[in-house]
Amino acid sequence: MTPAFSSWQDFFAMGGYARYVWLAVACALIGLCGLILSTLIQRRRLLAAIRQREAREQRIRAARLNTHRPAVTGKQP
């Protein structure tokens, strides 16, 4: 098996097409990093919304339990 390029300089020159090749690589990496960042931001927002919804449902359940209990007057029979 022989290497495609004889030196690192030839590798980075990409046979005279370095500008196109490295620009394409940079665009692909920027796009992938953007997707990763977008996914992380959406995940954080989704988890925050889930926590907020669960807290709201818990408050509603607690309020319903408190309205169904008889009021304590302080006098014991």
Residue, then its C-alpha position, 0 to 999 in steps of 0.5 A: m500500500t502506497p501513500a497518496f501523498s509523498s509529504w505533508q506539504d503535498f497533502f495540504a496542497m491537495g494536488g493544486y486544489a487545496r483552496y476548494v478542498w479545505l473550503a469544502v472541509a471547513c464548510a462541512l465542519i461548520g455545518l456539523c458544529g452548527l447542528i451539534l450546537s443547535t441540538l444541545i440548545q434544543r435539548r436544554r430548552l426541552l428539558a427546562a420545559i419538561r421541568q417547568r411542566e412537571a412543577r406546574e402539574q405538581r402545584i396543581r395536584a397540591a392545590r386540588l388536595n388542599t381544596h378537598r380537605p375540610a378546614v381545621t377550626g382548631k376545636q377538637p371534639 
